[in-house]
Structures are given as C-alpha cells and as structure tokens.
Amino acid sequence: MNNPIQNRYDFVFFFDVKDGNPNGDPDSGNLPRVDPETGHGLVTDVCLKRKVRNYVQLKKGCTSPFDIFVKEKAVLNNLIDEAHEQNNVKTKEKGEKTEAARQYMCARYYDVRTFGAVMSTGKNAGQVRGPVQFTFARSIGQIVPLEHSITRMAVATEAEAEKQQGDNRTMGRKFTVSYALYRCHGFISAPFAAQTGFSDADLDLFWDSITNMFEHDHSAARGQMAARRLIVFKHNSALGNAPSHKLFDMVKVSPKIEREVIRDFGQYIITAPTQTDMPDGVEVIEKL
C-alpha cells in the first residue's frame, strides 16, 4: 500500500442547480428529493459518491490502482473472485485469504480504499470502512419541485403510429428545481486511511473530483449544476484538533436580500472563517 495520509480533514462543499433535477427519488416518481417536514431539497451521499467515481473513471480509466469497483453494470462478486485468483491470495493459509483479498481490493480499486465496501457477498474479501464520508446535501432554502409536460414528435412503434393516425406524438413529464444551493459536509479519517492505504495522491484526486465532477455529468434531466465552494479544515494530527461540528458552524450562508426569490448563486453570501479564527492545530484551506 502507498503511504496513507497522516492528517484528519473536514470539509464543507456547496453546489447548486438551476432548472434541473439534482437527485430524483425513485420512490416518488423521480421527483427531486425533499425533506417533507421542512421543504428543503436533499441530495444523497450515494449520489455524490457516484459522481466522484464517474470522474475518476473518466480521468484514470479502469486501471489499477485507480480502477472503480462499483461501476455501471459491474458484477461485484466476479471482481471479488478475481481477487481470490491472485497468487498472493491463493498461496495464503485459509484463515489469511480474506485479509489478503481485502488488501488486494484496496490496492486496486480507488473507491474501495476511499469510500469502503462490503465484499463478503461471494468469496469473502471482508468489509472496508472507507476514510472519506459525506452527509446528505441539504438546500439552503426551501425548494418547489416543478412538473413540466413535454412532447416528443415521434412514437416508438408502428402500433402507436396507427393508433394516433399519423399524428405521432408522445407525451412525457420532466421534473425540475428552479434554483437551489446545496450544502454538504464531509469527513476524512486518517486512522481509516491507514487501514485502506488512502494516500496523499488519492486525496489530491478526490479534491480534483469534487471540484470538477459536475463538468462531465451534464444531462437534460440535471439542468445546470456547478460546484461553488469547497472549504477544507486540515488538522495537524491524525485524530484531529477540534470537533467537526464547531468548524462547520463557522461557515455561514445568508441571502443578500431577505425574502427575495433566489434564482442565482450571486444572491447568496457565503462567509468562511479566516486562519485567525481557527483553533490551534487547524488550518483552513479554500479549494474553490
């Protein structure tokens, strides 16, 4: 394994969406996710991890040590089986094979050593608790999901064309949020990084992914999404020098004009702490 990171990190990540659906809820007909009690929009941690995986796959390709374990159409047990076919795993005693397979998976797959994975679904490669974790992202203000009827000037089958007597139109629906700024918190654990081999090079790639992942994720459904701010708190120790929630509380967001309808990022003010505000042993770094 590479030399793992030696410092704890906490971070606050802001991104926004305009006229798009940042994360559809399959249990609600793909409507944008909403907290039903407050009306705030939600984006799951799984959604954000997917975008990081996709960016790493685009930038590095599916080659070790930056291959992606949980990728589209993957059969995970087949990949775990491949680990058990490696010579340095096959030659181990029965009680040591699982740990050897786990180490192989961490060394080959970027997302395993970053986010962790459950790899006991077939031949056992153990479980990995990843050093990098996200919270759900939550919108700063309430959102109003909109439903739009759309028309396609074609049909899929001859039967549909005959039924419409040549009119050949198909109706559909599209869901959007007019505008929302989302805030997400993240944590990077040095002790867990020591278990997976998550290195400084992996960390640099993670920051690169966070700031650029929306640039290669555009679609008709998602509208315009952009990474806006990334504020990182670096501790000078592995276990940390201040509680993460106190650091997060130092990052403030407010509208420039109260009660104004928000339709643009420029209508918000995000205030990050300066180094003089930091507790001893914590450095604030603005990546974006």
Secondary structure, DSSP 4 states (H G I P E B T S, - for coil): -PPBP-S-EEEEEEEEEEEE-SSEEGGGTTEEPB-TTT-EEEE-HHHHHHHHHHHHHHHH-S-TTSB-SS-TT--HHHHHHHHHTSHHHHTS-GGGHHHHHHHHHHHHBHHHHHHEEE--SSS---EEE-SEEEPPEEEEEE---EEEEEEES--SSHHHHHHTTT---EEEEEEEEEEEEEEEEEEE-HHHHHHHT-BHHHHHHHHHHHHHGGGG---TTT-EEEEEEEEEEEESSSS-SS-HHHHHTT-EEEESSTTPPP-SGGGEEEEPPPGGGSPTTEEEEE--
